[in-house]
Amino acid sequence: MKIKESDQGVTITEQTKRYANVGSFIGGASSSQNTMVGFDRILDQIMDALTGDESNLQILSVVGMGGIGKTTLARHIFSHSSIVDPFDLHAWVTISQQYSVHEILLGLIKETKVVEGEGKQLTGRNVDELGLRLHQILYCRRYFIVMDDMWSIKVWNDIKRFFPDDGNGSRILVFGKSESCPLELEEIGKTIVRNCGGLPLAIAAISGLLAKSSQTVEYWESVADGTYEALNMDGFCFKILSLSYRQLPVHLKPCFLYMAIYPEDSIIKISRLVQLWVAEGIVKPEIDRSLEEVAEDNLKDLIDRNLIKVRDYGSRNNIKSCTIHDLLRELCLKEAEKEKFLCVAKIHGLNSHPRSINNMRRLIIQLSLDIEEFEERRVFDADAMEFEERSSDEEEFEERSSDEEVLDADAMEFEERSSDEEVLDADAMEFEERSSDEEVFDADAMKLASCTRSLIIFPDSDDRPIKLPVRSRLLRVLSIGSMHSLEEIRQLVNLRCIHSENWSFPNQFLESLSRTWNLQAVNLASKYGDPFEELSLPTEIWEMPHLRHLKSGAGYFYLPDPPSTNSKTGRRDIFELKNLQTLYKMLNFRCTDEVLHRIPNLKKLGIVYAYLLSSDGFGWDHYEVYNLAHLRNLETFTLETYYKLPQNLCFPSSLKKLTLSDCKVSWEYLTVVGTLPHLEALNLMYNAVVGREWNPVEGQFLKLKYLRIVDTDLEEWVADSSHFPNLEKLALYSLDDLKEIPCGLGEIGTLRSISLSYCSSSASDSAEKIQEEQQQLGNTDLQVIVVKIKKPSGL
């Protein structure tokens, strides 16, 4: 079990690891009764974790600032009857900041009292001898040990080998300081904690503030004064959160306020948030760094300050999505409207009080709840159909299955779908039959949005066409579902960033891009459009120096060759799109020297090659794919083709993530991939590799953390821990012929999870066998998730 801190207090979640972080202890010491805020509930939860059914040795930790009552909590637990009775041995040791391993081991031996006076007899023994004696004492006994006041993880690393795991339910409880804090600040810190009234959210926000602030008595006293003043006000938690905002550095305040654009409980996609920050001009440029890199640092800073929460990580352990607590979002809304930074309006309120958006430069419109509910149900239906449509969009696939538990849930949904589809279809028909008066926003209201430079609609997947502000040509940021008219699109000459889910005429819009010289980001998707539609970009795209991201979630961009000469002067164009970082997904992309020279800083590239007609001169040589290796800054590459790749194709050495789909290369070809020095994630999708046997070469895939294999004819896989020494996650899908997973993979020290869906029964059995073997060896960190139900039709 694991106890972790949440905004509502300390909660319990499932934890299969041997080492569990009990969490940061939230509370304040009482001067009279030696109790703490929420003590009884926290005590019960920790007791449950200590007396649980797990038979292996469990090490649990409680971390927090000195003086808030951790030792008092430890003594309550140590003397509790539920602890005294079940365990054969009990020992308590206090570890000072200047610790001695010799003294720790000697103290534990004395505490066990197995042999009276033995501690004195062993005083002259060395560390190894003391450790061996402690191991002998604890062996085959169920023991409970408390280590109080541990300052550093190094202490545990020095002594952990002396504690046996006999599978009898032994427990070690560690209490430590979260960080070293100057002594002159500790008393002030305790005062600040008391002023927060034991509320976890307030303590977390203030601790984030202090961790990033000047470590001086004067500053901490000013924070203590601010929290004390807030304590005596109505809504004091909100006042304390406001204090955290007021103390933010100038460059972080607009980034934090911008979080107000998202509806309550939103899952915020980091890549889109960063694009919006950059397009809005709220990221301060730094020399020799891209704006995206600076924006990501700002995001991490807000996370470190406990103002934003990480929700999900990607396959490379990069932050993929985040959330913001409801109270902190309310703070964003209040401060943003107070400073006229942005305005968030409900659609019904906008039509009733149109003047509320007058003079607002950033306008965020939230649609009505009934539409959102309909969208949630329709998205469910779309997800269920996704595998049948065999979408090649690598990001969508990752979002569905990078978290193996989500993948399992999706797999189960295939079996459970029945009459729900008919209900969804009926809802869709009803939605489409609504009157046009409901579908278009009040034109009078939008006339007053003459100062609007950013228009963002939530949810942006809604189909209702939207009337743009009367001066739409001034818009710089647009995130929307459907446009009101094609003519409005042609007015958007100052756009920097556009995001849309439901485009009815994407090609007409792309044609108009020739007039948007400041364009930075285009993100187009369509739930109902042709997934194979060709989206033609204008030649003028090569003359847009500010362009940073071009991405299509449905359909493929076709990028024409750059113009070789200037039609007016006859001189050769030398435009370099130095800011361009993303091209995804491109159809039949030509990797000529001239093209690659113009995109020197590209980081993400997705290509689909179709209709290769070598007899007409349009084979691999025509597309010059051999030049891909010259993209020296490329980090993420997705390649999908229905034709076998040339065997001598090489990839940029800078790659960190590679996805191959339908490429039909041999397993031997992966030696080319395995030599990539920075590769962390590899996705082999839908016959990306063909062949019955894979024998990886030792010394390759040295940094690979994530490996996914989907739908191949692989039977024999010969490998051990030396072939993927840093692998963390292995995901296998639809491998009907695979006999077994190499048992040696279980010995990889970093491996955390193996997931199998719709694989052969023998492969599934081998995964479970690996888990059993590792558990017998004391490794309970490894999670194995197996879906054995019948594969859905169409896969």
SEMI-567016 format. One record per residue (C-alpha): residue in three letters; y, x negated, z. Coordinates in steps of 0.5 Angstrom, whole numbers, padded with zeros to 4 digits, always signed. Each point is the difference from the previous one (the first is absolute). Layout:
<recs>
AlaYXZ...
</recs>
This chain:
<recs>
Met+0000+0000+0000Lys+0007-0002-0001Ile+0006+0002+0004Lys+0007+0000-0004Glu+0007+0002+0001Ser+0003+0006-0004Asp+0006+0003+0000Gln-0002+0005+0005Gly-0003-0005+0005Val-0007-0004+0000Thr-0006+0004-0004Ile-0007-0002-0001Thr-0003-0001-0007Glu-0007-0002-0003Gln-0001-0008+0000Thr-0006-0004-0002Lys+0003-0007+0001Arg-0002-0004+0006Tyr+0007-0002+0001Ala+0004+0006+0002Asn+0008+0000+0001Val+0001+0005+0005Gly+0007+0000-0001Ser+0007-0001+0002Phe+0000+0003+0007Ile+0006+0005+0001Gly+0003+0002+0007Gly+0004-0002+0005Ala-0001-0003+0007Ser+0002+0005+0006Ser+0003-0003+0006Ser-0003+0004+0005Gln-0007+0003-0002Asn-0002-0006-0005Thr-0002+0005-0005Met+0002+0000-0008Val+0003+0005-0005Gly-0007+0003-0003Phe-0004-0004+0005Asp-0006+0005+0001Arg-0001+0002-0007Ile+0001-0007-0002Leu-0005-0002+0005Asp-0005+0005-0002Gln+0000-0002-0007Ile-0001-0008+0001Met-0006+0002+0005Asp-0003+0004-0006Ala+0000-0006-0004Leu-0003-0004+0005Thr-0005+0004+0002Gly-0002+0003-0007Asp-0007+0000-0003Glu+0001-0007-0004Ser-0005-0005+0002Asn+0003-0006-0003Leu+0005-0004+0004Gln+0007+0003-0001Ile+0006-0004+0001Leu+0006+0004+0001Ser+0008-0002+0001Val+0006+0003+0003Val+0006-0003-0002Gly+0007+0001+0002Met+0007-0003+0003Gly-0001-0003+0007Gly+0002+0004+0006Ile-0002+0007-0003Gly-0006+0001+0004Lys-0006-0003-0003Thr-0003-0003+0006Thr+0001+0006+0004Leu-0004+0004-0006Ala-0005-0006+0000Arg-0002+0001+0008His+0000+0007-0001Ile-0006-0001-0005Phe-0003-0006+0003Ser-0001+0004+0007His-0002+0007-0003Ser-0007+0003+0001Ser-0001+0001-0007Ile+0000-0008-0001Val-0003-0002+0007Asp-0006+0004-0001Pro-0003-0001-0007Phe+0001-0008+0000Asp-0004-0005+0003Leu+0005-0005+0000His+0008+0000+0001Ala+0005-0005+0000Trp+0008-0001+0000Val+0003-0006-0003Thr+0008-0001+0000Ile+0002-0005-0006Ser+0007-0003+0001Gln+0004-0002-0006Gln-0002-0008+0001Tyr-0007+0002+0001Ser-0006-0005+0001Val-0007+0002-0003His-0003-0003+0005Glu+0003+0004+0005Ile-0001+0006-0003Leu-0008-0001-0001Leu+0000-0002+0007Gly+0004+0006+0003Leu-0005+0005-0004Ile-0006-0004+0003Lys+0003+0001+0007Glu+0001+0007-0002Thr-0007+0002-0002Lys-0002-0002+0007Val-0007-0001-0003Val-0001-0006+0005Glu+0004+0000+0006Gly+0004-0006+0000Glu-0002-0003-0007Gly+0007+0000-0002Lys+0002-0006+0004Gln-0007-0004-0002Leu+0002+0001-0007Thr+0007-0003+0001Gly-0001-0007-0003Arg-0004+0003-0006Asn+0003+0000-0007Val+0002+0006-0005Asp-0006+0000-0004Glu-0004+0000+0007Leu+0004+0005+0003Gly-0001+0004-0006Leu-0007+0000-0001Arg-0001+0002+0008Leu+0005+0006-0001His-0005+0002-0007Gln-0006-0001+0005Ile+0003+0005+0005Leu+0002+0005-0005Tyr-0006+0000-0004Cys-0004+0006+0000Arg+0005+0003+0005Arg+0005+0006-0002Tyr+0006-0003+0002Phe+0008+0002+0001Ile+0005-0005+0000Val+0008+0001+0000Met+0004-0006-0002Asp+0007+0001+0002Asp+0007-0003-0002Met-0003-0003-0007Trp+0006-0003-0003Ser-0004-0003-0007Ile-0005+0002-0004Lys-0002-0007+0000Val-0003+0001+0007Trp-0005+0005-0002Asn-0002-0005-0006Asp-0001-0005+0005Ile-0005+0004+0004Lys-0003+0005-0004Arg-0006-0004-0002Phe-0003+0001+0008Phe+0000+0007+0000Pro-0007+0003-0002Asp-0001+0006-0004Asp-0007+0003+0002Gly+0001+0007-0003Asn+0000+0003+0007Gly+0008+0003+0000Ser+0003-0006+0003Arg+0008+0000+0000Ile+0006-0004+0001Leu+0007+0002+0001Val+0006-0004-0002Phe+0007+0001+0002Gly+0005-0004-0003Lys+0008-0001-0002Ser+0002+0002-0007Glu+0004-0006+0000Ser+0003-0005+0004Cys+0007+0003+0003Pro+0005-0005+0003Leu+0000+0001+0008Glu+0007+0002+0000Leu-0001+0006-0005Glu-0006+0003+0004Glu+0003+0004+0005Ile+0005+0003-0005Gly-0006+0001-0005Lys-0003+0004+0006Thr+0007+0004+0001Ile+0000+0002-0007Val-0007+0002+0000Arg+0001+0005+0006Asn+0007+0002-0004Cys-0005+0003-0006Gly-0003+0005+0005Gly-0007-0002-0002Leu+0000+0002-0007Pro-0004-0004-0005Leu+0005+0001-0006Ala+0006-0002+0004Ile-0003-0006+0003Ala-0003-0002-0007Ala+0007+0001-0003Ile+0003-0004+0005Ser-0005-0006+0001Gly+0001+0000-0008Leu+0007-0001+0001Leu-0001-0005+0005Ala-0005-0004-0003Lys+0005-0001-0006Ser+0006-0001+0004Ser+0004-0006+0004Gln-0004-0002+0006Thr+0006-0001+0004Val+0001+0004+0007Glu+0006+0003-0002Tyr-0003+0003-0006Trp-0006+0003+0004Glu+0005+0002+0005Ser+0004+0004-0005Val-0006+0003-0003Ala-0002+0002+0007Asp+0007+0003+0001Gly-0001+0004-0006Thr-0007+0003+0002Tyr+0003+0002+0007Glu+0005+0004-0003Ala-0005+0003-0005Leu-0004+0002+0006Asn+0005+0004+0003Met+0001+0004-0006Asp-0003+0006-0004Gly-0005-0002-0005Phe+0000-0007+0003Cys-0006-0002-0004Phe+0004+0001-0007Lys+0006-0004+0004Ile-0004-0006+0001Leu-0003+0001-0008Ser+0008+0000-0002Leu+0001-0006+0004Ser-0006-0004-0004Tyr+0004+0002-0006Arg+0007-0002+0002Gln-0003-0007+0002Leu-0003-0001-0007Pro+0003-0005-0005Val+0004+0002-0005His-0004-0001-0006Leu-0006+0004+0003Lys+0004+0006+0002Pro+0000+0003-0007Cys-0007-0001-0001Phe-0002+0004+0006Leu+0005+0006-0001Tyr-0003+0000-0007Met-0007+0002+0003Ala+0004+0007+0001Ile-0002+0002-0007Tyr-0007+0001+0002Pro-0003+0007+0003Glu-0003+0000+0006Asp-0007-0003+0001Ser+0001-0003-0007Ile-0005-0006-0002Ile+0005-0005-0003Lys-0002-0004-0006Ile+0003-0007+0001Ser+0000-0002-0007Arg+0005+0006-0002Leu+0004-0001+0007Val+0002-0007-0002Gln+0002+0002-0007Leu+0004+0005+0002Trp+0003-0004+0005Val+0002-0005-0005Ala+0002+0005-0005Glu+0005+0003+0005Gly+0003-0007+0001Ile-0001+0000+0008Val-0004-0007-0001Lys+0004-0006+0001Pro-0002-0005-0005Glu-0002-0007+0002Ile+0000-0007-0003Asp-0007-0001-0004Arg-0003+0006+0002Ser-0001+0007-0003Leu+0003+0006+0002Glu-0007+0003+0002Glu-0002-0006+0004Val+0006+0001+0004Ala-0001+0007+0001Glu-0007-0001+0002Asp+0002-0004+0005Asn+0005+0005+0003Leu-0006+0005+0000Lys-0004-0005+0004Asp+0006-0001+0005Leu+0001+0008+0001Ile-0008+0000+0001Asp+0001-0006+0005Arg+0005+0004+0004Asn-0004+0006+0000Leu+0004+0004-0004Ile-0005+0001-0005Lys-0007+0001+0000Val-0006-0004-0005Arg-0004+0006-0002Asp-0005-0004-0005Tyr-0001-0007-0003Gly-0002-0001-0007Ser-0006-0004-0002Arg+0004-0007+0001Asn+0002+0002+0007Asn+0007+0002-0003Ile+0004+0006+0003Lys-0002+0005-0004Ser+0003+0006+0003Cys+0004+0002+0007Thr+0003+0006+0004Ile+0005+0001+0004His+0000+0004+0007Asp+0003+0007+0000Leu+0006-0002+0005Leu+0001-0006-0004Arg+0001+0004-0006Glu+0005+0005+0004Leu+0004-0006+0002Cys+0000-0003-0008Leu+0002+0007-0002Lys+0006+0001+0006Glu+0003-0007-0002Ala-0001+0001-0007Glu+0004+0006+0000Lys+0005-0002+0005Glu+0001-0006-0005Lys+0000+0004-0006Phe-0005-0005-0002Leu-0005+0006-0003Cys-0001+0007+0000Val-0007+0004+0001Ala+0000+0007-0002Lys-0005+0005+0000Ile+0000+0004-0007His+0002+0007+0003Gly+0005-0003+0005Leu+0003-0004-0007Asn+0001+0007-0003Ser+0003+0004+0006His+0005-0006+0002Pro+0001-0004-0007Arg+0006-0003+0003Ser-0004-0004+0005Ile-0002-0005-0005Asn+0008-0001-0003Asn+0002-0008+0000Met-0007-0002+0002Arg-0002-0006-0004Arg-0008+0000+0002Leu-0003+0007-0001Ile-0007+0002+0003Ile-0003+0007-0002Gln-0006+0002+0004Leu-0004+0006-0003Ser-0002+0006+0003Leu-0007+0000+0004Asp-0004+0004-0004Ile+0001-0004-0006Glu-0002-0006+0004Glu-0006+0004+0003Phe-0002+0001-0008Glu+0001-0007-0002Glu-0005-0002+0006Arg-0005+0004-0002Arg+0001-0002-0008Val+0000-0007+0002Phe-0007+0001+0003Asp-0003+0003-0006Ala+0003-0005-0004Asp-0003-0006+0004Ala-0007+0004+0000Met+0001+0000-0008Glu+0002-0008+0000Phe-0007-0003-0001Glu-0002+0005-0005Glu+0006-0002-0004Arg-0002-0007+0001Ser+0008-0002+0001Ser+0001-0008-0001Asp+0006+0000+0004Glu-0002-0006+0005Glu+0005+0002+0005Glu-0002+0008+0001Phe-0007-0003+0000Glu+0002-0005+0006Glu+0003+0006+0004Arg-0006+0004+0000Ser-0005-0005+0002Ser+0003-0006+0003Asp-0001+0003+0007Glu-0007+0001-0001Glu+0000+0006+0005Val+0004+0004-0005Leu-0004-0002-0006Asp-0006+0003+0004Ala+0004+0007+0001Asp+0002+0000-0007Ala-0008-0001-0002Met-0002+0006+0005Glu+0006+0004-0003Phe-0004+0000-0007Glu-0006+0003+0003Glu+0004+0006+0004Arg+0004+0002-0006Ser-0002+0007-0002Ser+0005+0006-0001Asp+0006-0004+0003Glu+0001-0002-0007Glu+0001+0008-0002Val+0005+0001+0006Leu+0004-0006-0002Asp+0000+0002-0007Ala+0003+0007+0002Asp+0005-0003+0004Ala+0002-0004-0006Met+0001+0006-0004Glu+0004+0003+0005Phe+0005-0006+0001Glu+0001+0000-0007Glu+0002+0007-0001Arg+0006+0000+0005Ser+0006+0002-0003Ser+0005-0005-0003Asp+0005+0001+0006Glu-0004-0003+0005Glu-0002-0006-0005Val+0007-0003-0001Phe+0005-0002+0005Asp+0006+0004+0001Ala+0005-0003-0005Asp+0006+0002+0004Ala-0003-0005+0006Met-0001-0006-0005Lys+0007+0001-0003Leu+0002-0002+0007Ala-0004-0007+0000Ser+0005-0003-0005Cys+0000-0006+0005Thr-0008-0001+0000Arg-0002-0007-0002Ser-0007+0001+0002Leu-0004+0007+0000Ile-0007+0000+0003Ile-0005+0006+0000Phe-0006+0001+0005Pro-0005+0001-0002Asp+0001-0003-0007Ser-0006+0003-0002Asp+0003+0007-0001Asp+0000+0003-0007Arg+0006+0004+0001Pro+0006-0003-0005Ile+0006-0002+0004Lys+0007+0000-0002Leu+0004-0007+0000Pro+0006+0000+0003Val+0006+0001-0004Arg+0002-0007-0001Ser-0007-0003-0001Arg+0002-0005-0004Leu+0002-0004+0007Leu-0007+0001+0003Arg-0003-0007+0001Val-0006+0002+0004Leu-0005+0006-0002Ser-0006+0002+0003Ile-0002+0007-0003Gly-0006+0005-0002Ser+0003+0003-0007Met+0006-0001-0003His+0004+0007-0002Ser+0002-0003-0007Leu-0001-0005-0005Glu+0007-0001-0001Glu+0001-0001+0007Ile-0005-0006+0000Arg+0005-0003-0006Gln+0006+0000+0005Leu-0004-0005+0005Val+0004-0006-0003Asn+0001-0003+0007Leu-0007+0001+0003Arg-0003-0006+0004Cys-0006+0003+0002Ile-0004+0006-0002His-0007+0003+0003Ser-0003+0006-0003Glu-0007+0004+0001Asn+0001+0005-0005Trp+0003-0002-0007Ser+0000+0005-0005Phe+0003-0005-0006Pro-0001-0007+0003Asn+0001-0003-0007Gln+0007+0003-0001Phe+0002-0002+0007Leu-0003-0007-0002Glu+0004+0000-0007Ser+0006+0001+0004Leu-0001-0006+0004Ser+0004-0004-0005Arg+0006+0002+0003Thr-0001-0001+0008Trp+0002-0008+0000Asn-0001+0000+0008Leu-0007+0003+0000Gln-0004-0003+0005Ala-0006+0004+0001Val-0004+0005-0003Asn-0006+0004+0003Leu-0003+0005-0004Ala-0006+0005+0001Ser-0003+0006-0002Lys-0005+0004+0003Tyr-0001+0005-0006Gly+0002-0005-0006Asp-0005-0003-0004Pro-0003-0006+0004Phe+0000-0004-0007Glu+0006+0001-0002Glu+0004-0005-0004Leu+0007-0001+0003Ser+0004-0004-0005Leu+0006-0004+0003Pro+0006-0002-0004Thr+0001-0007-0002Glu+0007+0000+0004Ile-0005-0001+0006Trp+0000-0007-0002Glu+0008-0001+0001Met+0000+0003+0007Pro+0001-0006+0005His+0000+0005+0006Leu-0007+0003-0001Arg-0005-0002+0006His-0006+0006-0001Leu-0003+0004-0005Lys-0006+0004+0002Ser-0004+0006-0003Gly-0005+0004+0004Ala-0002+0004-0006Gly+0000-0003-0007Tyr+0001-0007-0002Phe+0007-0003-0002Tyr+0000-0003-0007Leu+0005-0006+0000Pro+0002-0002-0007Asp+0001-0007-0001Pro+0007-0003+0002Pro+0005-0001-0006Ser+0000-0007-0003Thr+0007+0000-0003Asn+0006+0004+0002Ser+0002+0005-0006Lys+0007-0001+0001Thr+0001-0008+0000Gly-0007-0002-0002Arg-0001-0004+0006Arg-0006+0000+0004Asp+0000+0004+0006Ile-0001-0004+0007Phe+0000+0005+0005Glu-0005-0001+0005Leu-0002+0005+0005Lys+0000-0004+0006Asn+0000+0006+0005Leu-0006+0003-0003Gln-0006+0000+0005Thr-0004+0006-0002Leu-0003+0003-0007Tyr-0005+0005+0001Lys-0004+0003-0004Met+0001-0003-0007Leu-0004+0002-0006Asn-0002-0006-0004Phe+0005-0005+0003Arg+0001-0006-0005Cys+0000-0006+0004Thr+0004-0005-0005Asp+0004-0006+0002Glu+0007+0004-0001Val-0002+0006+0004Leu-0003-0004+0006His+0006-0005+0000Arg+0005+0006+0001Ile-0004+0003+0006Pro-0001-0007+0004Asn+0000+0003+0007Leu-0005+0006-0001Lys-0004+0001+0006Lys-0004+0007-0002Leu-0003+0001-0006Gly-0005+0006-0003Ile-0002+0000-0007Val-0005+0005-0003Tyr-0003-0003-0007Ala-0002+0005-0005Tyr-0001+0001-0007Leu-0002-0007-0002Leu-0001+0000-0007Ser-0002-0008-0002Ser-0001+0002-0007Asp+0007+0002-0001Gly+0002-0006+0004Phe+0001+0003+0007Gly-0005-0003+0004Trp+0001-0005+0006Asp+0004-0005-0004His+0005+0005-0002Tyr+0002+0001+0007Glu-0001-0007+0002Val-0003+0002+0007Tyr-0001-0008+0001Asn+0007-0001+0002Leu-0001+0005+0006Ala-0001-0007+0004His+0008-0002-0001Leu+0002+0006+0004Arg+0001-0005+0006Asn+0003+0005+0005Leu-0005+0006-0001Glu-0003+0002+0006Thr-0004+0007-0001Phe-0003+0001-0007Thr-0004+0006-0003Leu-0004+0000-0006Glu-0003+0006-0003Thr-0004-0001-0007Tyr-0005+0004-0004Tyr-0002-0007-0003Lys-0004-0006+0002Leu+0005-0005+0003Pro+0000-0007-0004Gln-0004-0005+0005Asn+0006-0005+0000Leu+0005+0004+0002Cys+0003-0003+0006Phe+0005+0003+0006Pro+0006-0002+0003Ser-0001-0005+0006Ser+0005+0004+0004Leu-0004+0006+0000Lys-0002+0004+0007Lys-0002+0006-0002Leu-0005+0001-0007Thr-0003+0007-0002Leu-0004+0000-0006Ser-0003+0007-0003Asp-0005+0001-0006Cys+0001-0008-0002Lys-0007-0001-0001Val+0000-0007+0002Ser-0006-0004+0002Trp-0001-0002+0008Glu+0000-0007-0002Tyr+0007+0001-0003Leu+0002+0002+0007Thr+0000-0008+0002Val+0007+0000-0004Val+0002+0005+0005Gly-0003-0003+0006Thr+0004-0006-0001Leu+0007+0003+0001Pro+0003-0003+0006His+0004+0006+0003Leu-0005+0006-0002Glu+0000+0004+0006Ala-0002+0007-0003Leu-0005+0001-0006Asn-0002+0007-0003Leu-0005+0000-0005Met+0000+0007-0003Tyr-0005+0004-0004Asn-0004-0005-0004Ala+0005-0005+0001Val-0006-0005+0000Val-0006+0001-0003Gly-0007-0003+0002Arg-0006+0001+0004Glu+0001-0006+0005Trp+0006-0004+0003Asn+0000-0007+0003Pro+0007-0002+0002Val+0001-0007+0001Glu+0002-0003+0006Gly+0007-0003+0001Gln+0003+0006-0003Phe+0003+0006+0002Leu+0003-0004+0006Lys+0006+0005+0002Leu-0003+0007-0002Lys+0000+0005+0005Tyr-0001+0006-0003Leu-0006+0002-0006Arg-0001+0006-0003Ile-0006+0001-0005Val+0000+0007-0004Asp-0005+0003-0005Thr-0004-0006-0002Asp-0007-0002-0002Leu-0001-0005+0005Glu-0007-0001+0003Glu-0001-0007+0003Trp+0006-0003+0004Val-0001-0007+0003Ala+0005-0002+0005Asp+0001-0002+0007Ser+0006-0001+0005Ser+0002-0007-0004His+0002+0004-0006Phe+0005+0005+0003Pro+0002-0004+0006Asn+0006+0004+0002Leu-0002+0007-0003Glu+0002+0006+0005Lys-0001+0006-0004Leu-0006+0002-0005Ala+0000+0006-0004Leu-0006+0002-0004Tyr+0000+0007-0004Ser-0005+0003-0005Leu-0004-0006+0000Asp-0007+0003-0002Asp-0004-0006-0002Leu+0002-0005+0006Lys-0006-0001+0004Glu+0004-0003+0006Ile+0006-0003+0003Pro-0001-0008+0001Cys-0002+0000+0007Gly+0004-0007+0001Leu+0006+0004-0001Gly+0000+0003+0007Glu+0001-0007+0003Ile+0007-0001-0003Gly+0004+0000+0006Thr+0006+0004-0003Leu-0004+0006-0003Arg+0002+0006+0004Ser-0002+0006-0005Ile-0006+0001-0005Ser+0001+0007-0003Leu-0005+0003-0005Ser+0000+0006-0004Tyr-0005+0003-0005Cys-0004-0006+0000Ser-0007-0001+0000Ser-0004+0002+0006Ser-0002-0008+0001Ala+0007-0002-0001Ser+0002+0005+0006Asp-0006-0002+0004Ser+0002-0008-0001Ala+0007+0002+0003Glu-0003+0003+0006Lys-0005-0006+0001Ile+0006-0005+0000Gln+0004+0004+0005Glu-0006+0001+0005Glu-0001-0008-0001Gln+0007-0002+0001Gln+0000+0005+0007Gln-0006-0004+0002Leu+0004-0006-0001Gly+0005+0003+0004Asn+0005+0001-0006Thr+0002+0008+0001Asp+0006-0001-0004Leu-0003+0001-0006Gln+0000+0008-0003Val-0004+0002-0005Ile+0001+0007-0003Val-0005+0003-0005Val+0000+0006-0004Lys-0007+0002-0002Ile+0002+0007-0003Lys-0002+0002-0007Lys+0005-0003-0005Pro+0005+0006-0003Ser-0001+0002-0007Gly+0004-0004-0005Leu+0000-0007+0004
</recs>
